[in-house]
Amino acid sequence: MNKLLWNTRNWLIGSTKSSFHAVLEEAKITPRQIEICELRFVKGMTNYQIAAQLNISDKTVEKELNTAYKQISNVLASL
């Protein structure tokens, strides 16, 4: 994971609930990506646990998170 995406991940982990949701909304990510981000960063679930809950593969979870990271990092860069 490159430094920009790593910084985005760290921001998501440390953000407040209101700023977390504001940035997700601004990033215009899909409802499934929002759900995955909430499960990962709010509930602290692993990719494997998310995959099992949503009945998708852990690779799909990883792909959706990476796509969301990129869109969220664009929003954070503009702040």
Secondary structure, DSSP 8 states (H G I E B T S, - for coil): --HHHHHHHHHHHH--HHHHHHHHHHHT--HHHHHHHIIIIIS---HHHHHHHHTS-HHHHHHHHHHHHHHHHHHHHT-
